[in-house]
Amino acid sequence: MVKESSFDEICSYIANGDDHRISTLLAGLWSSRTAFTQEQLIRAAVCALFPDKAYMRRTTSSSAMMLAKAIGCERELQRIIKERWISITERGCNEVVLALSDNKDVVGWMPVLSALFELNENNDVRTQLVRAVNNIVRGTESPEARGLLDEILRRMPADKEAYSNPNSFAFITGLQSSVSRR
């Protein structure tokens, strides 16, 4: 597909396609990276992280973040994520949250995660970010990630009416309880 399609067609497919096929396509872009500009490759990563519909494509999301890092555009991707995070919805943040949950680059992403928490005051979106940080803590046992989790968890409301999604409230209160027992 990489060799036979226009780049716009590739991006459209990335934004709407099947998880396994998209991750393979992103690997194909990496393999053919000399045929593309960095701007095109970062655009492909952005299409994967911000699809046309809310998907749950974990492999695609992680692959997109790894592609951006591999081509030396991780900072650019972080900037784009922060720009879009301001107005993102709970459904719209799925791919980014999945990618962040798998990310092991604690040093490179902790300042971004902290900024994302500040950028969007929607408690359901913030809950998704708390989920990602919690997953990073579990995956890395990083003291920096643990500190960020403790900080943002303390700032989450314990009032059910502060959330549109009842699952967000249940997750936050459950996590707050388990953290207080440590």
C-alpha positions as CSV (number, residue, x, y, z in Angstrom):
1,M,0.0,0.0,0.0
2,V,2.8,2.4,0.8
3,K,4.2,2.3,-2.7
4,E,0.9,2.1,-4.5
5,S,-1.1,4.8,-2.8
6,S,-1.0,8.6,-2.5
7,F,0.1,9.9,0.9
8,D,-3.4,11.3,1.5
9,E,-4.9,7.8,0.9
10,I,-2.4,6.4,3.3
11,C,-3.3,8.9,6.0
12,S,-7.0,8.3,5.4
13,Y,-6.5,4.6,5.9
14,I,-4.4,5.2,9.0
15,A,-7.2,7.4,10.5
16,N,-9.9,4.7,9.8
17,G,-8.3,1.3,9.5
18,D,-7.9,-1.9,11.5
19,D,-5.4,-1.9,14.3
20,H,-3.2,-4.7,13.1
21,R,-3.1,-3.4,9.5
22,I,-2.4,0.1,10.6
23,S,0.5,-0.9,12.8
24,T,1.9,-2.9,9.9
25,L,1.4,0.1,7.6
26,L,3.3,2.4,10.1
27,A,6.1,-0.1,10.1
28,G,6.1,0.0,6.3
29,L,6.3,3.8,6.5
30,W,9.3,3.4,8.8
31,S,11.0,1.0,6.4
32,S,10.4,3.3,3.5
33,R,11.2,6.5,5.5
34,T,13.6,7.8,2.9
35,A,10.7,8.2,0.5
36,F,8.8,10.5,2.9
37,T,9.5,13.8,4.6
38,Q,9.5,14.1,8.4
39,E,6.4,16.2,8.1
40,Q,4.6,13.4,6.3
41,L,5.7,10.8,8.8
42,I,4.6,13.0,11.8
43,R,1.3,13.5,9.9
44,A,0.9,9.7,9.7
45,A,1.5,9.4,13.5
46,V,-1.0,12.2,14.2
47,C,-3.6,10.5,12.0
48,A,-3.1,7.3,14.1
49,L,-3.4,9.1,17.4
50,F,-6.3,11.3,16.4
51,P,-8.5,9.1,14.1
52,D,-11.7,10.2,12.5
53,K,-13.7,8.1,15.0
54,A,-13.0,7.1,18.5
55,Y,-11.3,3.7,18.3
56,M,-9.3,1.6,20.8
57,R,-6.3,0.7,18.7
58,R,-3.5,0.1,21.2
59,T,-1.0,-1.3,18.7
60,T,-1.6,1.5,16.3
61,S,-1.3,4.1,19.0
62,S,2.0,2.8,20.4
63,S,3.4,2.3,16.9
64,A,2.6,5.9,16.0
65,M,4.4,7.2,19.1
66,M,7.4,4.9,18.4
67,L,7.5,6.2,14.8
68,A,7.6,9.8,15.9
69,K,10.4,9.0,18.4
70,A,12.4,7.0,15.8
71,I,12.3,9.8,13.2
72,G,13.4,12.4,15.8
73,C,10.0,14.1,16.0
74,E,8.8,13.2,19.5
75,R,8.9,16.9,20.6
76,E,6.8,17.9,17.6
77,L,4.3,15.1,18.4
78,Q,4.2,16.3,22.0
79,R,3.5,19.8,20.9
80,I,0.6,18.6,18.6
81,I,-0.9,16.5,21.3
82,K,-0.8,19.5,23.7
83,E,-2.5,21.7,21.1
84,R,-5.3,19.2,20.5
85,W,-5.7,18.2,24.2
86,I,-7.2,21.5,25.1
87,S,-10.4,20.7,23.4
88,I,-10.3,16.9,23.3
89,T,-13.3,14.9,24.5
90,E,-13.2,11.7,26.6
91,R,-13.9,9.6,23.4
92,G,-11.4,11.5,21.4
93,C,-8.5,10.9,23.7
94,N,-8.6,7.1,23.5
95,E,-5.7,6.6,21.1
96,V,-3.4,9.1,22.9
97,V,-4.1,7.6,26.3
98,L,-3.4,4.0,25.0
99,A,-0.1,5.2,23.5
100,L,0.8,6.9,26.7
101,S,-0.1,3.9,28.8
102,D,2.5,1.8,26.9
103,N,5.1,4.5,27.0
104,K,8.2,3.7,29.1
105,D,10.0,7.1,28.4
106,V,9.2,8.5,31.8
107,V,11.7,11.4,31.6
108,G,10.6,12.5,28.2
109,W,6.8,12.4,28.9
110,M,6.3,13.3,32.6
111,P,6.3,17.1,31.9
112,V,3.9,16.6,29.0
113,L,1.5,14.5,31.1
114,S,1.5,17.2,33.8
115,A,0.8,19.8,31.2
116,L,-2.0,17.8,29.6
117,F,-3.7,17.6,33.0
118,E,-3.7,21.4,33.2
119,L,-4.8,21.9,29.6
120,N,-8.1,20.2,29.8
121,E,-10.3,20.6,32.9
122,N,-12.9,18.0,31.9
123,N,-12.8,15.5,34.7
124,D,-13.6,12.5,32.4
125,V,-10.6,13.4,30.1
126,R,-8.5,13.9,33.2
127,T,-9.6,10.5,34.4
128,Q,-8.3,9.0,31.2
129,L,-4.9,10.7,31.8
130,V,-4.9,9.4,35.4
131,R,-5.4,5.9,33.9
132,A,-2.4,6.4,31.6
133,V,-0.2,7.6,34.4
134,N,-1.3,4.7,36.6
135,N,-0.4,2.3,33.8
136,I,3.0,3.9,33.5
137,V,3.6,3.5,37.2
138,R,2.6,-0.1,37.1
139,G,4.8,-0.7,34.0
140,T,7.9,1.2,35.1
141,E,7.7,1.5,38.9
142,S,9.1,5.0,38.3
143,P,9.2,7.3,41.3
144,E,8.6,10.3,39.0
145,A,5.5,8.7,37.6
146,R,4.4,7.7,41.1
147,G,4.8,11.3,42.2
148,L,2.8,12.6,39.3
149,L,0.1,10.1,39.9
150,D,-0.2,11.0,43.5
151,E,-0.3,14.7,42.7
152,I,-3.0,14.6,40.0
153,L,-5.0,12.0,41.9
154,R,-5.2,14.4,44.9
155,R,-6.5,17.0,42.5
156,M,-9.3,14.9,41.2
157,P,-12.8,15.6,42.7
158,A,-14.3,13.0,45.0
159,D,-17.8,14.3,44.1
160,K,-19.9,12.1,41.7
161,E,-21.5,15.1,40.1
162,A,-18.1,16.3,38.8
163,Y,-18.0,13.5,36.2
164,S,-20.3,12.9,33.2
165,N,-19.1,9.2,33.1
166,P,-20.0,7.2,36.2
167,N,-17.1,4.9,35.4
168,S,-14.7,7.8,35.7
169,F,-15.9,8.5,39.2
170,A,-15.7,4.8,40.2
171,F,-12.2,4.5,38.9
172,I,-10.9,7.7,40.6
173,T,-12.5,6.9,44.0
174,G,-11.2,3.3,43.8
175,L,-7.7,4.4,42.9
176,Q,-7.8,7.1,45.6
177,S,-8.7,4.5,48.2
178,S,-6.0,2.1,47.2
179,V,-3.4,4.9,47.2
180,S,-4.5,6.1,50.7
181,R,-3.9,2.5,52.0
182,R,-0.2,2.5,50.8
